[in-house]
Amino acid sequence: MVMNQSQLLSSWPNLEKRPACDEGMELARSFLKAARECVNTLGKRRTSGSRAELLWTYNAMVQHGDSCQKCNEG
């Protein structure tokens, strides 16, 4: 199942309206890209690397969001 990057990032303009700092937005973008890669490699025996990247980007995004005042507005 191949997912086009534009499909996954189609909601990005809506995300840009959310209060967040530049670092938080970059972490969110990295997470969405990692999610796309994880979906694109499902069932191809290459998923361990993409899953690790997905978890790493998710954890980085959450950790940043927990401590960033601007990302916690709204």
Protein Blocks (a to p, Z undefined) as FASTA:
>chain_A
ZZdfklmmmmmmmmmmpgcdfklmmmmmmmmmmmmmmmmmgonlpmmmmmmmmmmmmmmm
mmmmmmmmklmgZZ
